[in-house]
Amino acid sequence: MNTTADGRGRVAAFLDVDGTLVAGPSLELRFFGALRRLQAIPATNYFLWLAQAVRLAPRGIATVALANKMYLRGVHVDCGGLPAQARQGGQAGSRHVPAPRFFPDALARVAWHAAQRHAIVLMTGTLAPLAHEAAVALALRLAARGTPASIGVCATRLEEAQDCWTGRILGDAMFGEAKARAIRRIAFSEDFDLARCYAYGDTASDRWMLTAVGRPAAVNPSPDLGRIARLHDWPVLWWKKEAAASRHEAESAGVACAKRESLG
């Protein structure tokens, strides 16, 4: 068992990405826009997506938005899991899909967790390749601050056949209750003490993830999540985009904010 010096399980911070670590539009929406500009989506996929949306409609708008990936059917992917012409992270296609810009306060908070040697796991409904790209970008930003960290990822995975996406999801689309189930599986596998773990989310669909840990926080919450946070007396954090001041100054302010809130 990989436990702490006092015999208790390890601590992790589970973080939603879109709206929590990164301001909108979502990573997947930006990715979709890039694929459209590159004409990488077959025209028939829009009809396939619409037909799937009609089938999923009784399960709610969140399911339609997050569990319907038929627009990606037949899109060719490289060995890194993304269409080569739309790749992020400084590759040839980075002009099409810019690297995510994290909230300065989010960077400060993740840096604080890394300094405490907490495990860091991105829990996101976005596509797994996009989530892994975001994890790499986040790790690089932390390393630049002198706080190296390994970032885990739990995201929505897509089925592939002959180096193309089929539009079908492998396992669960990672949103709603699926996030809580995944957190419990990860905690069992990695010996995390969920009562001491942290979670951060921004919408009502994150409430299951937040209730799965002992130290939840609502970040820039939607009205529904704001009401849930008040009901449960959860902390509410307001993380802003970078101001006109230098990035260094903004991130320094985020560190000070994290210290004042005295998490731990």
ChimeraX attribute file (.defattr): number of C-alpha atoms within 10 A of each C-alpha:
attribute: neighborCount
match mode: 1-to-1
recipient: residues
	/A:1	9
	/A:2	11
	/A:3	14
	/A:4	13
	/A:5	8
	/A:6	6
	/A:7	9
	/A:8	14
	/A:9	21
	/A:10	20
	/A:11	24
	/A:12	27
	/A:13	23
	/A:14	26
	/A:15	27
	/A:16	26
	/A:17	27
	/A:18	23
	/A:19	21
	/A:20	23
	/A:21	27
	/A:22	22
	/A:23	18
	/A:24	14
	/A:25	11
	/A:26	15
	/A:27	23
	/A:28	17
	/A:29	12
	/A:30	16
	/A:31	21
	/A:32	18
	/A:33	14
	/A:34	20
	/A:35	19
	/A:36	12
	/A:37	12
	/A:38	12
	/A:39	10
	/A:40	17
	/A:41	18
	/A:42	13
	/A:43	10
	/A:44	11
	/A:45	18
	/A:46	15
	/A:47	12
	/A:48	17
	/A:49	19
	/A:50	15
	/A:51	13
	/A:52	17
	/A:53	21
	/A:54	10
	/A:55	12
	/A:56	17
	/A:57	13
	/A:58	10
	/A:59	10
	/A:60	10
	/A:61	12
	/A:62	14
	/A:63	16
	/A:64	19
	/A:65	13
	/A:66	16
	/A:67	22
	/A:68	22
	/A:69	22
	/A:70	22
	/A:71	22
	/A:72	23
	/A:73	22
	/A:74	19
	/A:75	19
	/A:76	19
	/A:77	18
	/A:78	12
	/A:79	8
	/A:80	11
	/A:81	19
	/A:82	21
	/A:83	19
	/A:84	16
	/A:85	19
	/A:86	22
	/A:87	26
	/A:88	23
	/A:89	16
	/A:90	11
	/A:91	11
	/A:92	12
	/A:93	16
	/A:94	15
	/A:95	15
	/A:96	18
	/A:97	21
	/A:98	17
	/A:99	19
	/A:100	23
	/A:101	16
	/A:102	23
	/A:103	21
	/A:104	25
	/A:105	25
	/A:106	26
	/A:107	22
	/A:108	23
	/A:109	21
	/A:110	26
	/A:111	26
	/A:112	18
	/A:113	21
	/A:114	20
	/A:115	13
	/A:116	12
	/A:117	13
	/A:118	20
	/A:119	20
	/A:120	23
	/A:121	20
	/A:122	22
	/A:123	30
	/A:124	25
	/A:125	25
	/A:126	24
	/A:127	23
	/A:128	19
	/A:129	18
	/A:130	22
	/A:131	24
	/A:132	19
	/A:133	19
	/A:134	25
	/A:135	21
	/A:136	17
	/A:137	19
	/A:138	24
	/A:139	20
	/A:140	16
	/A:141	17
	/A:142	19
	/A:143	13
	/A:144	10
	/A:145	14
	/A:146	11
	/A:147	16
	/A:148	16
	/A:149	21
	/A:150	15
	/A:151	18
	/A:152	16
	/A:153	19
	/A:154	23
	/A:155	25
	/A:156	23
	/A:157	18
	/A:158	22
	/A:159	14
	/A:160	19
	/A:161	9
	/A:162	9
	/A:163	15
	/A:164	19
	/A:165	23
	/A:166	19
	/A:167	21
	/A:168	16
	/A:169	19
	/A:170	11
	/A:171	11
	/A:172	17
	/A:173	23
	/A:174	24
	/A:175	24
	/A:176	19
	/A:177	17
	/A:178	19
	/A:179	27
	/A:180	21
	/A:181	16
	/A:182	18
	/A:183	24
	/A:184	18
	/A:185	13
	/A:186	15
	/A:187	18
	/A:188	13
	/A:189	10
	/A:190	17
	/A:191	18
	/A:192	24
	/A:193	19
	/A:194	21
	/A:195	12
	/A:196	17
	/A:197	23
	/A:198	24
	/A:199	28
	/A:200	28
	/A:201	29
	/A:202	27
	/A:203	22
	/A:204	20
	/A:205	17
	/A:206	25
	/A:207	24
	/A:208	18
	/A:209	28
	/A:210	26
	/A:211	15
	/A:212	20
	/A:213	22
	/A:214	14
	/A:215	19
	/A:216	25
	/A:217	23
	/A:218	26
	/A:219	24
	/A:220	20
	/A:221	22
	/A:222	15
	/A:223	12
	/A:224	13
	/A:225	21
	/A:226	20
	/A:227	13
	/A:228	17
	/A:229	20
	/A:230	12
	/A:231	9
	/A:232	11
	/A:233	11
	/A:234	16
	/A:235	15
	/A:236	18
	/A:237	17
	/A:238	11
	/A:239	19
	/A:240	16
	/A:241	14
	/A:242	17
	/A:243	10
	/A:244	8
	/A:245	8
	/A:246	10
	/A:247	12
	/A:248	12
	/A:249	14
	/A:250	19
	/A:251	20
	/A:252	15
	/A:253	15
	/A:254	21
	/A:255	20
	/A:256	13
	/A:257	14
	/A:258	18
	/A:259	13
	/A:260	9
	/A:261	10
	/A:262	8
	/A:263	11
	/A:264	10
